[in-house]
């Protein structure tokens, strides 16, 4: 397929308005990507309360607030 005499590459995945679509048009890829992003944020929140460190709820709350606010944008 071409547009303006340039070949348009075929892609298996496409993200549009934050939703990830694949060729079969199911939600598996989107849910897997969303799960990966949430686990990454969760691990950042859990880091200050690690066993070897002194647990600090104030820092964990500040990290949560930053992640929650950045996630709304």
C-alpha positions in Angstrom: 0.0 0.0 0.0 1.3 3.4 -0.9 0.5 7.0 -0.1 2.1 10.0 -1.9 4.3 7.5 -3.7 5.7 6.2 -0.4 5.2 2.6 0.9 3.2 2.4 4.1 4.8 -0.3 6.3 2.5 -3.1 7.6 2.5 -3.3 11.4 1.2 -6.0 13.8 0.5 -3.5 16.6 -0.7 0.1 16.7 -1.4 2.4 19.6 -4.1 5.0 19.1 -5.4 7.2 22.0 -3.7 5.0 24.5 -5.3 1.8 23.2 -3.1 -0.9 21.7 -4.7 -2.7 18.7 -3.3 -5.9 17.1 -4.3 -7.6 13.9 -6.9 -9.8 15.6 -8.5 -6.7 17.3 -8.6 -8.3 20.8 -7.6 -6.8 24.1 -4.8 -9.2 25.0 -1.9 -7.0 23.8 -3.5 -3.9 25.4 -4.0 -5.6 28.8 -0.5 -7.0 28.8 1.0 -3.5 28.1 -1.2 -2.0 30.8 -0.2 -4.7 33.3 3.5 -4.1 32.5 3.1 -0.3 33.2 1.2 -0.9 36.4 3.8 -3.4 37.7 6.6 -1.0 36.9 4.9 1.8 39.0 4.0 -0.6 41.8 7.7 -1.7 42.0 8.8 1.9 42.3 6.4 2.5 45.2 7.5 -0.7 47.0 11.2 0.2 46.7 11.5 2.6 49.7 9.9 0.0 52.0 12.4 -2.7 51.1 13.5 -4.9 54.1 17.1 -3.7 54.0 16.0 -0.1 54.1 14.2 1.7 56.9 10.5 1.8 55.8 9.4 5.4 55.2 5.7 5.9 54.6 6.1 9.6 53.8 8.5 8.9 50.9 6.3 6.0 49.6 3.3 8.4 49.7 5.1 11.1 47.8 6.2 8.6 45.1 2.6 7.3 44.8 1.3 10.9 44.5 3.8 11.6 41.7 3.0 8.4 39.8 -0.8 8.9 40.3 -0.6 12.5 39.0 1.6 11.7 36.0 -0.7 8.8 35.1 -3.6 11.2 34.7 -1.9 13.1 31.9 
